[in-house]
Amino acid sequence: MSLKNLSVRSKIPKQYKKILLNKRVINIYKKFETSFSPDQNFIVAVSGGADSLALTFLTKIYALKNDMSPKYFIVDHNLREESKKEALKVKKILKLHKINSNILSWNGKKPSGNLQALARKKRYDLLFSMCKKLKINNLVLGHHIDDLFENFFLRLIRGSGLKGLVSLGQKTQIKKINLLRPLIDFKKKDLIFISNFVFGFYVKDPSNLNTKFNRIKIRNLMSQFEKIGLDKKKFQLTIENLKSSDCSIKFYVEKNKNENSYMNHKKKELILKENFFDNSDEIIHRSLSDLIQIVGKKESPVRGKKIGNIVHKIKNKRLIKETLGGCVIKMVNQTVILTKEY
C-alpha cells in the first residue's frame, strides 16, 4: 500500500498522512491488511487498551481505503470508579482523530465472584446487542498472540479438549455473529507502538496486575517460561498444528452429520442412523452436540460430560428418554430420535 494510492480513494485526515509516512506503521498495516478482509461492514470493540486502540487505527485506515463505515463502541464495565472518565477520554481522543464512537455501559449491581468471566460475557452481550440492532454481522476484536497463549493455558487447566484449546481463532462465530481477530498473530509490543505513536495514549487497567485472576497468573507464568527458553514461535507452531488436527476432526464431524442423520419434516424429528455411532468418541460427541444445539435451538452447546453420559447409554442400549439442551432424545429399537423439548 502506498500513501498515494490510499489518498486517491479517500480523503485522509492530515494527522493520518504524517503517521502513514512512518515505515514501521506502514509495515504493521500491510501485515494487518493481509489478515483482514470482511465481506461487509463491521463493528470494532474498543476497551481503551493498547491492543484495541491499535485495532481502531488499523481498521480506520482499512475502512478509508475500502470506502467502508465501521462503528466503534467503547465498553465501560463500571467496575472501577475511574472507568467512566477513561471511557470518555478514549471517546474524546478518538474524536480528535476523526473517529466517532459510542460508549456501552454495564449498569446495575455487579457480582462478587467470577468477575472477569462475567464481565467478559456482559461485554459480548452488549456488543452482540448492537450488532443485531445495526444488522451488522462482523464484530472485530483486538486479541493478539499473547491472548492466544493465555487462552491455551486457561483452557488447559480447565481440562478442555482439542476444540477448547484452539478456540481462539482468527474467525469464529457465536449467535450468528462473526468474531474477527485480525491481530491474533501480532505481538503486543507492535500494538503498544501503534497506540503510542498514533494516539499518544492507552488505558492501563490495574486489574492486569491483580494476581487473584487466573489469566494474570498465567501471564506471569508465561514470562517465567520465557526466561527458561520458551520459544513463542515454536509454541505458535504447536497451536497451528493442533488447529490443523481440529480442522480434520471438523471435516469428519460434518461428514457424519450429513451421511448418518436426516430430518423427518412431517414429524419434526431428527433421526440418527445406527452408523452415526460407528465413529471415534470425539466425532460422535461433537456430532451429537451440534445436532442437539440445532434441534434444541440453544445459543450454546451442552457440556461434554453430559454428552458423554448420553452416548454411553446409547451404546449400552440403556437410553429410553432423556432431555438435554432443549432437546428430547429417545431410543426406539436401535434408532435414536431427537425432537425439540416444549
VENFEN-V955445 format. One record per backbone hydrogen bond with DSSP energy under -0.5 kcal/mol. CO is the residue of the C=O (numbers start at 1). NH is the residue of the N-H. Records with the same first field share a line. If there is no record, write none. Layout:
CO: NH + NH
//
This chain:
2: 6
3: 7
4: 8
5: 9
6: 9 + 10
10: 12
13: 16 + 17
14: 18
15: 19
16: 20
18: 21
19: 22
22: 26
23: 27
24: 28
25: 29
26: 30
27: 31
28: 32
29: 33
30: 34
31: 35
32: 35
33: 36
42: 71
43: 140
44: 46 + 73
45: 47
46: 75
48: 203
49: 53
50: 54
51: 55
52: 56
53: 57
54: 58
55: 59
56: 60
57: 61
58: 62
59: 63
60: 64
61: 65
62: 66
63: 68
64: 67
71: 44
72: 102
73: 46 + 75
74: 76 + 104
75: 77
76: 106
80: 83
82: 86
83: 87
84: 88
85: 89
86: 90
87: 91
88: 92
89: 93
90: 94
91: 95
92: 96
93: 97
94: 97 + 99
95: 98
98: 100
100: 72
102: 74
103: 105
104: 76
105: 107
114: 118
115: 119
116: 120
117: 121
118: 122
119: 123
120: 124
121: 125
122: 126
123: 127
124: 128
125: 129
126: 130
127: 131
128: 132
129: 133
130: 134
131: 135 + 136
137: 139 + 178
138: 43 + 140
139: 180
140: 45
144: 147 + 148
145: 149
146: 150
147: 151
148: 152
149: 153
150: 154
151: 155
152: 156
153: 157
154: 158
155: 160
156: 159
161: 165
162: 166
164: 167
167: 169
170: 181
172: 179
174: 177
177: 174 + 179
178: 139 + 180
179: 172
180: 141
181: 184
183: 145 + 186
186: 145
187: 190 + 191
188: 192
189: 193
190: 194
191: 195
192: 196
193: 197
194: 198
195: 199 + 200 + 201
196: 200
203: 205
204: 206
205: 208
206: 209
207: 210
209: 211
210: 213
213: 216 + 217
214: 218
215: 219
216: 220
217: 221
218: 222
219: 223
220: 224
221: 225
222: 226
223: 227
224: 228
225: 228 + 230
226: 229
230: 232
231: 235
232: 236
233: 237
234: 238
235: 239
236: 240
237: 241
238: 242
239: 243
240: 244
241: 245
242: 246
243: 247
244: 248
245: 249
246: 250
247: 251
248: 252
249: 253
250: 254
251: 255
252: 256
253: 257
254: 258
255: 259
256: 260
257: 261
260: 273
262: 271
263: 265
264: 268 + 269
269: 264 + 271
270: 338
271: 262 + 273
272: 336
273: 276
274: 277
275: 278
277: 279
280: 284
281: 285
282: 286
283: 287
284: 288
285: 289
286: 290
287: 291
288: 292
289: 293
290: 294
291: 295
292: 296
293: 297 + 298
303: 306 + 307
304: 308
305: 309
306: 310
307: 311
308: 312
309: 313
310: 314
311: 315
312: 316
313: 318 + 319
314: 317
320: 331
322: 329
324: 327
326: 341
327: 324 + 329
328: 330 + 339
329: 322
330: 332 + 337
331: 333
332: 335
335: 332
336: 272
337: 330
338: 270
339: 328
//
